[in-house]
Each structure stands twice: as structure tokens, then as C-alpha cells.
Amino acid sequence: MAVRAGKIICSGLNYRDTVLEDGAKFPEKPLLFLKPDTAIIGDGEAIVKPEEVKILTIEAELAVVIGKKGKNIPREKAWDYIRGCRAANDVTAKDAQKEDIQWTRAKSYDTFLPLSPEVPVNGPLEDVEVCSYINGKLAQKGNIRDMIFDIPYLVSYISGIMTLEPGDIILTGTPGGYGKEVRPGDEVRIEISGVGRITNEVTI
């Protein structure tokens, strides 16, 4: 898939319906991490499970794409800087995530970011369902209205840390039910209402 992103910034634990794992708690500020654009694949391409990864999981997410350069973007102006959205799958090596203090290794393997084609956005999104399916069976179902930190807040907060540039992608978090394990041969589908869908098979 010919998509290049200068930065892919992700927000963790950003839905109120998330069931926290032992020892975890909801963040008081957005919990941010990065993924490389070499992880991006498109519809129909394979999610490759590395040999050393024991537990592979999926996370359905709404991705927003930045359309113009911005620094310290006011929250009320955030949508002016967003040009589009995509359906995204934040694939994770769960065992690596538990082993490491930070999540870079777990989130960064090649093929660990399936993205649907970009859909233009001309204003705020308020009622968008975020779903994942494994072999046709519903694994997650949430709505962006349940975000702890909404999209304008994320854009404003992130732009206060780093300048956002055209083509940068922000993954806005995943709803409850995340972390479902997938294995080689499984088909994973992410559907975002009004945005798109993406389907990928897990291989070795």
C-alpha cells in the first residue's frame, strides 16, 4: 500500500468502556505512543505474525489524517487541520507489550497497521461506530462518543508536543473488547461507520 506518513501518533486507553487489565488505570492525560509507517498495509494484504511473537492481538481504531501544518492548535480549530479519516487496525505483539516498559517493539513490526483508503472529512464526527470482526464474528463494538479524550482534544494536545504536518496520522484509541488474540489463518475485518472497512488475513 503506497501510504507514507511522517508520523503515526497513537492514543492508548481512550475509551470509557475499556476493561482495564490488572495494574492499569485510565490516563489523566492522553497516553501516546508511535508506530512507524513501514507497518502500514492495505486491504487484502497479509498481517504477518513474526516467529518470535507468541500472542498477536488486534485493535479497531478510527484514524484521522492531518491536512495542514499546525503547532499549538486550539481545540476549537482542530477540525480545520483534519483532511480525512481511515479505518485502522493497531496490531500488537501482546507478549512483547507485557515484557517491555514502553510499547514500541510490540506495535512496530511490519504489517502491524492495516489502513483503509482515506475518506475526506469536512467537519466534526460525533456518532461513529468502531467495530472489529474475527472470522466474521463481532469482537469489538464501540462509538467515538465514548472517548475519554475526543478528537479535537487529541489534535490540540499532540500539536502542543510536536508540530503536526500534512499526512500525519493519529490513531484515536480502541473501544472495549480490545486485545482479542488472532492466529494464522484468521480473517480480521475492521469497520468504521461512514469511513470504511479493511479486511486482512493473518499469516506466518
C-alpha positions as CSV (number, residue, x, y, z in Angstrom):
1,M,0.0,0.0,0.0
2,A,1.6,3.3,-1.1
3,V,0.9,5.3,2.0
4,R,3.7,7.3,3.6
5,A,3.1,9.1,6.9
6,G,5.7,11.4,8.6
7,K,4.3,10.5,12.0
8,I,1.8,8.0,13.3
9,I,0.7,9.0,16.8
10,C,-1.5,6.7,18.8
11,S,-3.6,7.2,21.9
12,G,-3.9,4.3,24.3
13,L,-6.7,3.5,26.8
14,N,-9.0,6.2,25.3
15,Y,-12.5,4.6,25.7
16,R,-14.6,4.6,28.8
17,D,-15.9,1.1,28.1
18,T,-12.4,-0.4,28.3
19,V,-12.0,-3.1,30.9
20,L,-8.6,-2.3,32.4
21,E,-6.0,-5.1,32.9
22,D,-4.5,-5.8,36.3
23,G,-2.4,-2.9,37.4
24,A,-3.6,-0.5,34.7
25,K,-5.6,2.7,35.2
26,F,-7.2,5.3,32.9
27,P,-4.8,8.1,32.0
28,E,-5.2,11.6,33.3
29,K,-3.6,12.8,30.0
30,P,-3.6,11.1,26.6
31,L,-1.3,8.0,26.7
32,L,0.7,8.5,23.5
33,F,3.0,6.1,21.5
34,L,4.2,5.9,17.9
35,K,4.1,3.4,15.1
36,P,6.3,3.5,12.0
37,D,4.8,3.9,8.5
38,T,6.6,0.7,7.5
39,A,3.9,-1.1,9.5
40,I,1.2,0.1,7.0
41,I,-0.6,-2.4,4.8
42,G,-3.8,-2.1,2.7
43,D,-7.0,-4.1,2.2
44,G,-6.4,-7.7,1.4
45,E,-2.7,-7.7,2.3
46,A,-1.5,-10.1,5.0
47,I,-0.8,-9.4,8.6
48,V,2.4,-11.4,9.2
49,K,2.9,-13.0,12.6
50,P,6.6,-12.9,13.4
51,E,8.1,-16.2,14.5
52,E,9.1,-14.8,17.9
53,V,5.7,-13.3,18.7
54,K,3.6,-15.7,20.8
55,I,0.4,-13.7,21.2
56,L,-0.9,-11.5,18.4
57,T,-3.9,-9.2,19.0
58,I,-6.0,-6.6,17.2
59,E,-7.5,-3.2,18.0
60,A,-10.1,-1.4,15.8
61,E,-9.4,2.3,15.6
62,L,-10.6,5.5,13.9
63,A,-7.6,7.1,12.3
64,V,-7.6,10.8,11.5
65,V,-5.3,12.3,8.8
66,I,-3.8,15.8,9.2
67,G,-4.2,18.1,6.3
68,K,-2.1,21.1,7.1
69,K,0.8,22.1,9.3
70,G,-0.1,23.1,12.8
71,K,1.5,23.8,16.2
72,N,-0.4,24.5,19.4
73,I,-3.7,24.1,17.6
74,P,-6.6,25.4,19.6
75,R,-9.2,22.7,20.4
76,E,-12.0,24.6,18.7
77,K,-9.9,24.8,15.5
78,A,-8.8,21.2,15.4
79,W,-11.2,20.1,12.6
80,D,-9.7,22.7,10.3
81,Y,-6.5,20.7,10.4
82,I,-8.0,17.3,9.6
83,R,-8.4,16.3,6.0
84,G,-9.7,12.8,6.3
85,C,-10.3,9.6,8.2
86,R,-9.4,5.9,7.8
87,A,-10.3,2.6,9.4
88,A,-7.3,1.2,11.2
89,N,-6.1,-1.9,13.0
90,D,-3.5,-1.4,15.6
91,V,-2.0,-4.9,15.6
92,T,0.0,-5.7,18.7
93,A,2.5,-8.3,19.8
94,K,0.9,-8.7,23.2
95,D,3.7,-10.7,24.8
96,A,6.2,-8.0,23.8
97,Q,3.9,-5.3,25.1
98,K,3.8,-7.0,28.5
99,E,7.6,-7.6,28.6
100,D,8.7,-4.0,27.7
101,I,8.2,-0.8,29.7
102,Q,7.2,1.1,26.5
103,W,5.3,-0.3,23.5
104,T,7.5,0.5,20.5
105,R,8.6,-3.1,19.8
106,A,5.1,-4.5,20.3
107,K,3.4,-2.1,17.9
108,S,6.1,-1.6,15.2
109,Y,6.5,-4.9,13.3
110,D,6.0,-4.7,9.5
111,T,2.3,-5.3,8.6
112,F,1.1,-4.2,12.1
113,L,-1.0,-1.3,10.8
114,P,-3.7,-2.1,8.2
115,L,-5.4,1.1,6.9
116,S,-8.4,1.6,4.7
117,P,-8.4,4.2,2.0
118,E,-8.8,7.8,3.2
119,V,-12.2,9.4,3.2
120,P,-12.4,13.2,3.2
121,V,-13.8,14.9,6.2
122,N,-15.3,18.4,6.2
123,G,-16.4,18.8,9.8
124,P,-16.8,17.2,13.2
125,L,-17.6,13.5,13.6
126,E,-19.9,12.8,16.5
127,D,-21.6,9.4,16.2
128,V,-19.2,6.8,14.6
129,E,-19.2,3.1,15.4
130,V,-15.9,1.3,15.6
131,C,-16.1,-2.5,15.2
132,S,-13.8,-5.4,14.7
133,Y,-14.6,-8.9,13.5
134,I,-12.6,-12.1,13.6
135,N,-13.7,-14.8,11.1
136,G,-17.0,-12.9,10.7
137,K,-17.7,-12.8,14.5
138,L,-18.0,-9.5,16.2
139,A,-15.0,-8.9,18.6
140,Q,-15.4,-5.2,19.4
141,K,-18.2,-2.6,19.1
142,G,-17.9,0.9,20.4
143,N,-18.6,4.5,19.5
144,I,-16.3,7.6,19.3
145,R,-18.7,9.4,21.7
146,D,-17.3,7.2,24.4
147,M,-13.8,8.5,24.0
148,I,-12.1,9.9,27.2
149,F,-10.2,12.4,25.1
150,D,-12.1,13.4,22.0
151,I,-10.6,14.1,18.6
152,P,-10.2,17.9,18.9
153,Y,-8.6,17.4,22.3
154,L,-6.1,14.9,20.9
155,V,-5.2,17.1,18.0
156,S,-4.7,20.1,20.3
157,Y,-2.8,18.1,22.9
158,I,-0.5,16.4,20.4
159,S,0.2,19.6,18.5
160,G,1.4,21.2,21.7
161,I,4.1,18.5,21.9
162,M,5.1,18.1,18.2
163,T,4.3,20.0,15.1
164,L,1.6,18.2,13.0
165,E,2.2,18.1,9.3
166,P,0.1,17.1,6.3
167,G,-0.1,13.3,6.0
168,D,0.5,12.7,9.7
169,I,-1.9,10.1,11.2
170,I,-3.5,10.0,14.6
171,L,-5.0,6.7,15.9
172,T,-7.6,7.7,18.4
173,G,-7.9,4.6,20.6
174,T,-9.8,1.4,20.6
175,P,-13.1,0.5,22.3
176,G,-13.7,-2.2,24.9
177,G,-13.1,-5.8,23.9
178,Y,-9.7,-5.0,22.5
179,G,-6.9,-7.4,22.7
180,K,-8.6,-10.4,21.1
181,E,-6.0,-12.9,20.0
182,V,-5.7,-13.9,16.3
183,R,-3.8,-16.7,14.8
184,P,-2.5,-17.6,11.3
185,G,-5.5,-18.3,9.0
186,D,-7.8,-15.9,10.8
187,E,-9.5,-13.2,8.9
188,V,-9.7,-9.8,10.6
189,R,-12.2,-7.1,9.5
190,I,-12.3,-3.5,10.9
191,E,-15.4,-1.5,10.1
192,I,-15.8,2.2,10.9
193,S,-19.3,3.6,10.1
194,G,-19.2,6.3,7.4
195,V,-15.5,5.8,7.0
196,G,-14.7,2.4,5.6
197,R,-13.6,-1.1,6.3
198,I,-10.4,-3.2,5.9
199,T,-10.0,-6.9,5.8
200,N,-6.7,-8.8,6.3
201,E,-5.7,-12.4,6.9
202,V,-3.1,-13.4,9.4
203,T,-0.2,-15.4,8.0
204,I,3.2,-16.6,9.1
